[in-house]
Amino acid sequence: MKPRPDPGDALPRYQPLSRRRRLLLLGVAMATAVVVIWLMLRPQLRLMEAKRTQVAPAASAPLPCGAQQTEGCVGGTMGVIVAPAASR
């Protein structure tokens, strides 16, 4: 009867990755991370670019109060609601 071959002999021996292969894997991992981050940030970057190039409407300065005008203008009065004082 023939002896059965050892299953450990059929497997190839472990060989560590070469320096060149490790650098290649590191480069691929870094490139993948950069692409994923860029794809996640692209909508926000487009929005920020659109806001930067958008022409802002000219803000009109508030007008001073006209004759007999007391509300809704610079220097006018504003009604204030005050809670009544608590009694003791």
Secondary structure in CASP SS format (residue, H / E / C, confidence):
PFRMAT SS
TARGET T0000
AUTHOR 0000-0000-0000
METHOD secondary structure of the structure
MODEL  1
M C 1.00
K C 1.00
P C 1.00
R C 1.00
P C 1.00
D C 1.00
P H 1.00
G H 1.00
D H 1.00
A H 1.00
L C 1.00
P C 1.00
R C 1.00
Y C 1.00
Q C 1.00
P C 1.00
L C 1.00
S C 1.00
R H 1.00
R H 1.00
R H 1.00
R H 1.00
L H 1.00
L H 1.00
L H 1.00
L H 1.00
G H 1.00
V H 1.00
A H 1.00
M H 1.00
A H 1.00
T H 1.00
A H 1.00
V H 1.00
V H 1.00
V H 1.00
I H 1.00
W H 1.00
L H 1.00
M H 1.00
L H 1.00
R H 1.00
P H 1.00
Q H 1.00
L H 1.00
R H 1.00
L H 1.00
M H 1.00
E H 1.00
A H 1.00
K H 1.00
R H 1.00
T H 1.00
Q C 1.00
V C 1.00
A C 1.00
P C 1.00
A C 1.00
A C 1.00
S C 1.00
A C 1.00
P C 1.00
L C 1.00
P E 1.00
C C 1.00
G C 1.00
A C 1.00
Q C 1.00
Q C 1.00
T C 1.00
E C 1.00
G C 1.00
C C 1.00
V E 1.00
G C 1.00
G C 1.00
T C 1.00
M C 1.00
G C 1.00
V C 1.00
I C 1.00
V C 1.00
A C 1.00
P C 1.00
A C 1.00
A C 1.00
S C 1.00
R C 1.00
END
